[in-house]
Amino acid sequence: MSLRCVHLELLYCPYGMENGFTNPFTSNFTMTSLEKVLKSGDTENDNLVNKKRTVIIRGVLSVTVISAEDLPPTDLLGKADPFVVLTMKKTGMKNSTRVVNENLNPVWNQTFDFVVEDGLHDMLLVEVYDHDTFGKDYMGRCILTLTRVILEGEYRDCFPLEGAKSGKLNLNLKWMAQPIYRDS
């Protein structure tokens, strides 16, 4: 039996934070259109009852793969030739770092930009591989939702690798919002 580690991100909206993201827990947001009509007593306005406003969190996610620490050795000499593959889950858009030869603590400092159409429903998959002459060997991964970067705008953190005996990945994530408002 193997144990899995699940990382949950809570939606945190500090009071007064204005970055284009609407706090779904504010009192004026939780009322449905019908509740608003009933509260105001306006029964003639059918348009208000049938309309709902949806916010789609769209933007550019900039990911800097800074470095990795304490990667597990994959060859007989106790070394590895690591590289990182970044994938946006919804679109399948991929980018990868260069290979750092014979190193368990590689430094990349490479930045990649992803256009994200719906940030609240997308995830970033970050996988570390060992480059071999005949292909690649999986070393570990991190799966990140975009909630934290959307709310904070930018952050840097060290993420443990899932599926690896050891290893951490140092990433910097930055969000540049381009919200879309749709009446439906």
N, C-alpha and C positions, 0 to 999 in steps of 0.2 A: 504494500500500500504506500503510495507516495503522497506527500503533503503538498498542497499548492498554496502559495501566498497570493492573496488578492489585495490590491491597493484600491481603496475607494477615495474618491474626491467629493467633498461636500460642496454644495453651491453656497458660497459666502459672498454676501453683498453688503459691504459696510455702508453705514448711513452717510449720505452726502457724496458717495462715489459716483462720478459721472464720466463714464467711458463709452457711452453708446449702448450699454447693456442694461436692459430693464430688469429690475428686481421683481421676480415673480411672487414674492411674499409680501409686497406692500398692500395695504388695504384697498387702494383704488384699483389694483390689478386683479384681485381675486374675485371681484364681482363679475358675474356674467352679464351679457348684454340684457338679458331678460330681467335680472335683478336690478340693473340700473334703471330700466324703464319702469319697473314696479315701484322702485324707491322714489323716483321723480314724479310718478303719477302720469307720465306721458304714454298714453295707450294708442295715440294716433300715429306715432312715428314708427311705421313698420320697417323702414330702412335700418333703423338702429338695432332692431331685434335681429335682423338677418345678417348684419355685418359683424365681422370679427377681425381684429387686427393681429397679424402674426409678425413677429420679429425673427428674421433669419440672420444669424450671426455669421457674417461673411468677412473675410479678411485675408491677410498674408501672414503666414506663420514662418518666422525665420528661426532656424535651428542651427546653433553652432555646436558641433561635436568637438569638445575641447580635448579630452583625454580619457584614458581608462587606467585603472589601477588594479594591481594584483590579479591579472587575468590568469586562468589556469594554463599550465603548459600543455602543448598538444603534440610535440615531437619528442624524439628520444633524447635530444640534447637539453630538454627542459625549457624550450623556447616556443614561440608562436609567431606567426606572421599575420597579425590581426587587421581587419578592416570592418567598417560599420556600414550597414544598409538601412536607410530610413525609408519607410513606406507609409503613406497616408491610407488608412484602411478603406475609406469609402471610394476614393478615386483610383487607388492602386498606383498612384504616382510614386516613383522611386528615385532615390539618389544614393550614391555611396562614396565613402571616403577613399583615399588612397591606401595602399597596403604599407604598413610599417613593418619592415623585416626584423625577425629575431628579437622581439620585444614583448615583455609582459606588462609594461607600463607605457604604452604608446601615447604620443602627443600628435593630434591632428590639426587642431585649430582651423577647421573647415566649416564654412557657413553655407546652408542650403535654404532656399525660399520655396514655400508651397502656397499656392492659391487654394484657399479653403472656402467652399461654398456654404457649408453649414457646420460651423464650429462646435455647436453643442451636441451634435450627433456624429462627430468624427473622432478618430483616434490616431495617434502616431505610434507606429511599431518600429522599434529600434533594435536591430539584431546585430550581434557581433559574430564574425566568422574568422576562421583561420584559412589563409590562402595556401593552397597546395598546388603542385605541378599539375595534378590531375583533377582539380576542382576546388571545392571548399568544404570545410568542416564547421558545423554549427558549434558556437561556444556559449551562447546565452542571449537573452533579450530583455527589453523593458517595454511595457505597453503603457502609454500615457493618454489620458483624456486631455482635452484642451481647456477644461474649465478653469484651472488655476491661471494659466497664461492669459486667458481672455479677461479674467477679473483683475489680475495684477499688472497686466501690460508687458512685463518682462520679469524673468527670474532665472537664477542659476542654482542648480542643485546636483547632488551626487546620487545616482540611482543604482541600487544593487541589481546585478544580473540574475534574472530568473533562469533556472535550468542549468546553472553553473555551480561548481564547487566553491568558487570564489570569484571576485571581480566586481568592480563598480565602474559606472560610466558618468563622466562629468559633462553636463549639457547646459547650454544657455538657450532659453526660449524667449522669443519676443513676438508680440501680437500687434499688428497694425489693422485696426478695425475698419470695415466698410459695411455698416449695417444696411439691410434692405428692409423696408416696411411694405407689407403687402396687405391689402384689404381683401378679405375672402368672404 
